[in-house]
């Protein structure tokens, strides 16, 4: 940490709410002891960028307040100007789920936003994709190697003949056999696989590769009325591995011919299904990137789109702020239901929501999951929450939805794809190369220093909000326009340019046998 570099800049901190008794240091690389802010506050010790300093003396056991909410209590007295790191904070209990206000502060509908469009691929069911992809599903992990071999050949030998098709994506996973297929919670991975295959970016063309003896019968992954969509490796008609691969390629080419006829057409922004996610969060997440995403999310909702935010453990400690925004009591109760289910799930594993925060989160200034949650929910903007999806459930309504998922980037992305997401906006403060093959991912940096250093991995810099160069509104509008450009294929995010795509990761809370 080069403290001499930090000392050359005018010391700056950000206080988010008039009730706050801590603020985060803005300056790159942090500030050394003796740094004096315009308010007159002087640092008593070095404070890293994004970490908190006390604005006033905080007595032992007194609340530590950020975002106008209590993020913990002081374990010992903290003097004004001292570094308030995680070791000095006692985390509070999670909000009790039986005492929450529901639908008590439902936001008034935002004024409609008309005239915004994107160039998408319209499907026969009315859904619209942002990509034109052949997705090939698997019913069991045993066929993964065969599928990957076949896909290599399809890309090399067939795809060049069909220039309107963006890619061929193997939807492989570690599921299908050796599992308690009839256990109640098995509905989650099975529903996820069923719905991913019908993601709008795949154009309705279903192809499933099966072994033939697995517990997850491939017929369960094929919509009713769809025939000739399954290749079984154990089919006695196949004479060797080569014949199996040829059968996969024949089936794939038949679908490539259909997909190649799809062309982009002008569609209203209301046809978008956008997923919101954080990864590698820091203390700036709730100050820059997530508020900008929240503003853009409000614009999308005003335009009639479907927008979903997720990650149960990253909203659990701020759930009292969300249930008030539920459009009705049913939606509020559904939010509580998903929180309670996840509390029970974690308890069965001997953990609680505090296990969420990572070493990187803490290095970036997030003391605990409470502080992280308060910054995370800002992505949801200010509109009413109109629906709640259980893990892997398909979205059928418009507006701002909560799609319940774990906080794992890879599981969350997989579940949002199952819910119908066709483009994802992903905020990061620490940096991550995360990407999805099935949908474009716009990577938003919380800090300009990260955006500059990862200039060929980060798609959008929200750091100007922290330095005062741009407002949340200006940044949100810029992000909204970028979303339309990426959805139209006019701009390709860096993860797609490099071909950096993470594997699908199913959420399977049911037993493995």
N, C-alpha and C positions, 0 to 999 in steps of 0.2 A: 504494500500500500504506500504510494508516494504522497506523504502528507505535505511536502513542499509544493507540489502541484496544486493540491486542494487549497492551500493558503493563499494562492494568487487570485482567486476569484472572490467576489463579494459573497460573504456567507448568506445563505438563504435557507429557510425552512418552510414547510407547509403545515398549516393548521387547518383542519377540515371543517370544524364545527366550533361555534363560540363556547360550547361546554368543554371542549377538549383541554386537558391539562398536560398533554404531550404533543409533540410535532415531529415530523421526520425531516432529516437533513437532505437537501436537494443536491448539493454540490457533488460533482463526479469525484470519486475516491474518498469522500467524507471530509471532515473538518478537524483540525487539531485543537487541543486545549488552548484557551485564550481567544478563540474566534468570537467576534462580537457581532451580533445580528442588529439589524436596523431598529428592532424593538428595544434594544438595550441588553438583552439576554447575552451572557457570556458563557461559553462552554467551559466546564471544569475538567473535561477529559476529551480525548479523541473520540469522535462518533463517526462510524462508517456511513457511507451514503445509504439513504433509505431507512436508517435506524432512528430510533426515537430518543429525543432529549426531553427532560422535564421542563415545562414552562414555568412552573411554580414549585415550591416545596411540597412534597407529597408525604404525609405521615404514614407510619406503619399501619397496614390493614386498610388504608384509604383506597378508594377506587382509582384505577388508571383508566382514563377516558380518551377514546379516539373514535372518530365518526359520530361523536355525541353519544356513544354507547360504552358501557363498561366492558373492557377487554380483560380485566383481571384486577388483583389487589396487590398492593406493595408488600413484599415480604419483610422489608425493613425500611426505615425512612430514606427518601430519595430527595436530594437537594436540586433546586432549579439549576439547569445547565449540566446535570449529570446524564450519563448514558443509561437509558432505561432498556437494558437487554433482557432476554427471556429469563435469565437466572434470578431476576429481581421481581418477577411477577408470579403470583399464584392464580391459576386459571379458575374461573368460576364454573359452577354447575351449568349444564345445558338447560335451556328453557323447558319448563314442564309442559308436556303436550296436552294435558287436560285443563290448562288454564289460559289457553290462547284466545285472543280476540279474533273472530272470524268475520270477514266482510264488513268490518267497521269503518274502513277508510278506502272504499272502492273508488279508484280514480275515475273522473268523468271521461267519457270517450274523447280521444284526441281527434282534432279535425282531420277529415280525409285528405290524403295526399294523392292527387291524380296526375296522370300523364306520364308516369315513369314506367319504362318498359325494359326488357332485355331480350336477347335473341336465344331462344331455347328450343329444345326438341320436344314437340308435343306428342303425347302417347294417346292411344285409342281410348284409354279410360279417363282422359282429361288431364292427367298429371303431366308435368313438364320437367324434363331433365336438363341439366347444365352440361352434361357430357353424353357421348354416344358410345356405349361400352358393351361388349359381350361379356357377361358375367357367367362363369361356369361354377356351379355349386358342387360340393361334395357332401355325402351323407355320413361319412366316417373318416377318421384321421388316416386309416390304412391306405387310402387311395391318393394321399397327398403327393408322393413321389411320382406316381404315374401322371397325375394331372399336371404337375409342373413340367414334366418332360413333354407332354402333349402341347401345353401352352407355348413352350419354346418353339416347337415346330409350327404351330398355328401362326405365331407372330412372324416367324421367318418366311414361311411358305405361302400363307393365305392372306394375312392382313394387308400386305402391299397391294393386293388385287381389289381391296375395298377401302378406298381412301377416305370415305366419309365416316368410317368407324375409328374412334380414337384409340382403342386398346382392347386387349383381351385380358380379363382379370380372373385368376383362380380364387374362388371363395373357399379357401381351405381353413381348417380349424382342428382343434384337438378334442373332438367329441364324437359321439355316434355309437360307441360300443365300450364295454367295461364300465358302464355307468348305470345308475338306478333310473332307467328310462321312464318308469311309471311313478316315481316319487313326485309329490306335489310340486316341488320347486323346479322339477325338470321342464315345466312349462316355459320357463324363461329361456334357456338355450334353444329349445325347439321352436318357440315363437320367433326368436331372433333370426334363426336360419330361414324360416318360412318367409319372413318379411324382408330380409335383406335381398333375397332373390327377386323380389318385386319392387326394389328401389327404382324410381323413375329414370335414373341414369342408365338402366339396363334395357329400357325400351320394351319390356314385356316379354322378351325372349328367354325362356327358361331351359336350362340344360343341367342335369344332375348326373354326376358320376358316382356310382355305387360299387361296393365290393360284392354284396349279395347275401351276406350272412349276418350283417350288423343289426343291433337292436333298433336303431333309428331307421325304420323302413323308408326308402327313398320316396315312396308315394306320398309321404307326409309333407314333403318339401315341394310338391307340385300342385298348383292350384287345380281345383275341380274343373274338369272339362279339357284340361291340357293333356294331350296324348303324345306318345313318341318323344318323351323328354328325358328318358333315363337310359344310361348305358351301364350295364352291370358287368363288372370284370369277370365274375364267375359264370357268366352265361356260357353254356356248353357249346354254343355255336362258334365261339372264338377259338381259333387255333394259334395260341401263342400271344406273346406280348405285343408283337407288331400288329396283329389283327385288332387287338383292343385299341391301340393308339389310332389306327386307321378309322375305326368306328367313331371315336371321339372327334377326329378331324372332319369326318363326313358330316356329323351332326353339327359341328361348329360352323362349317362353311354354309350349310343351309340357313343358319341364323345370321351369319355375316351378310349374306345376300339381302336379307330383309332389312337388317339394320343399316345397310349402306344406302337404302332409299330414304332414310331419315335426313332431313335437312333442317337447319335452324330457321325459325320464323319468329316474328315479333310477338311477344307475349307480355301481358301486364305484369308488373312487379308482384301482384297478388298471387301469381303462380309459383313464387319462390317458397322453398322450405329450407330455412336457414338454421344451422346448429351453432350454438355458442359454447365455447369451452376455454378453460385456463390450463396452463401447464408450465411448471417452473415459475410460479408466482413469486412476487416480491412485494415490498411495502408500497411500491408505486402502482401496483396493479389496480388498486381501488381509487387511485388518484388520477391516472391518465388513461391507460388502455381500456379498462372496464367501463368507466364513465363514457368514453367516446363510443364504445360498442353499445352501451345502453342507449345513448342518443340515437345511434344508427338503427338500433332495434326498434325504437319508438317510430322512426320514419318508416321502417318496413311494416310495422303493424298498421300505421296510418294508411299505407298503400295497400293494405288487405292481405299481406303475406302471412305465412306461418313461421313463427320463430320459437325455438326451444332452447332453454337453458337447463343444466343438469347438475350432477355431482352432489349426491345427498349429503355427504359429510361436510361439504363446503357451503351448504345452506343451513345445516341443522342448528347452528348456534345463532342464526339470524332469522329463524323461521317465524318468530313473532312479528317481523316486519313484512313477511310475505303473506301470511294468512289474512292479514287485514286487507290486502289487495285482491284477494280472491273474489271473483265476480259474483259468486253466490256461495251459499253454505255448502253445497255438494262439493264444489271445487276446494273450498277450505278444508273440509273433512278428508278429501282425497290427499291433500298435502300432508295432513297429520298422519293419515294411514301409511304413506310411504316413509315418513320419518320413523314411525313406530316399528314398521317392519325392519328397517335397517338397524335401528337400535338393538332389536332382538337378534338379528343376524350377526352383528358385531359381538354381542354378549356371548353367543354360542361359541365364538372363536376366541373368547377370553380377551377381547379388545374393546376399545371404545373410540369415539371420534377423534380423540387426541392423537391417535396413531397416524392421522392423516399427514400432518406437517412433516416435510422432508428437511434434511440438512441444508439443501439449497434455499428452501423457503426461509429458514431461520437466518442464514447468511445474508439473505436479501432484506432482512429487517422485520419479518413476520414472527412475532413472539410465540404465537399459539394459534390454534384452530379458530378461536373466537375472532381474533383480528383478521385472519385469512377469510373467514366466512363473510364478515362485514364488507370486505373489499370484493369478494366474489359475486355477491348478489347484485352488485351495481350493474352487471352485464344485462340484467333483466329490464333495465330502463324504468319507466314510470307508469306504464300502462297497466290496466287490470290483467290479472292472471286468469285466462279463460278456460284452461284445461290442465289436467294432470295425466301423464302416461306412466303406466307401470313399465319396468324394464323390458325393452324390445317390442312394446306395443306400438302399433301403427297410428300415426296422427291422422285424425279425420276432421279436425276443426281448425279454424284460423285464429290468429292472434298470438298472444304470448303464452306459451305452454311450459310447464315444468315436466321434463322427461326424466324420471328417476333412473339414475345410474350410479355405479361406484365412481370415485374420483380418478381412478386409473385412466390415463389418457387413452390407452389402447382399447380398454373395455368401453369407455364412454363413447369413443368414436364409432365402435362397432354397433353399439345399441342405438346411437342416433341415426346411423345408416338404416337400421331396421325400422326406425320410426318414420323414415321417408326423407331424411335430410339429404339435400342435393348440393349443398355448399356449406362449408364450416368456416367460422371465424374463430381463430385460436389466439388468445393473448398470452404473452410470456414476458417475464422480467429477467429470468436467468438465461433463457435461450434453450431451444430444443429443435432437433431436425425432424420432428414428427410430421407425418404426412399420410394421406389416404389415397389408395389407387382408385377407389370408386367415386370419389368426389373431390373437387378442388378445396384446398385449405389455405385461407389467407392468414398469414402469420403476422401478428401485431405486437410490436415491442413497446414495453412500458417506458423505456429509457432511450434517449437518443444515442447515448454511448454504446449501448448494445446494438442498435440499428446500424450505427457506423461500422462497428467491429464485425458484425455479421451481415454485411451489405448484400451478400448473395445468398442469404437464407431468410432474412426478414423482408416481408412484403410491404409493411406499413409502419411508420414511426409515429407513435402517439406521445413521445417524450416532450414535444414542444409545449404541451399543456403545463408541465412542471416548471418549465423555464419562463413561462409567460409569453412565449412567441405566438401561441395559438390558443383559442378558447376551446372548451369542450364541444360547443356547437359547431364551430368551424371544422374541427377534426372529425366530428361525427358525420357531417355532410360529406367530407372528403372520403371517409370510409364507405358511406352509403353508395357513392358513385363508383368506388372501386369494386364493391360487391356486384353491382350491375355489369361492370366491365368484365369481371372474371366469370360471372354466370353466362355472359354472352360469348365467351371464348376470345374476346379481344385482348385480354391480359392473362398471361399464364403465371400462376404463383411459382415461387422458387422450388417448392417441393416437387411440382410437376416437371419443371424444367430439368431438374437433376434426376428425376425418377426415384425420389426418396419416399418410399411407401412402407408403412408398418403393416405387419400381418393383422388379420382379424383376430380378436381375442374375445371369446365368448365368456359371459358371466354365467357360471354354473354353481349355484349354491346347493344343489342336490348332491347326495352321496355318490362317490365313485366306488364301484364294487371291486 
